[in-house]
Amino acid sequence: MSTYQINLEGDVLKVKFGTPANGDQIVRDAAARLDELIESRDIKGGSLLKIDGPASLPVCYLIADKISHLYGAVAIFDPKIGRKGYKTFITTITHTP
């Protein structure tokens, strides 16, 4: 099992921690998984990618660096806003108005 799990489900990148490890190992595992998804063309790019799940700050920077150029916009789930029963995402990166 990896220290960080990343899977694409439609237009949502599902992320979560796996087996416990130090931050540097988690970043390396996340980078390897993202490279795998990009090389296999599972992550192709498009107009919008939503990210849902917990991530450390270093992993957030890594994900942004690897995918921001593939999408017109990237939005992150924020559990603190929105209505009960609905997921609310905040656009964090955009290349379009």
Sequence and secondary structure as in RCSB ss.txt:
>XXXX:A:sequence
MSTYQINLEGDVLKVKFGTPANGDQIVRDAAARLDELIESRDIKGGSLLKIDGPASLPVCYLIADKISHLYGAVA
IFDPKIGRKGYKTFITTITHTP
>XXXX:A:secstr
  SEEEEEETTEEEEEE S   HHHHHHHHHHHHHHHHHTTSS  EEEEEEES   HHHHHHHHHHHGGGEEEEE
EE TTSS TT   EEEEEES  
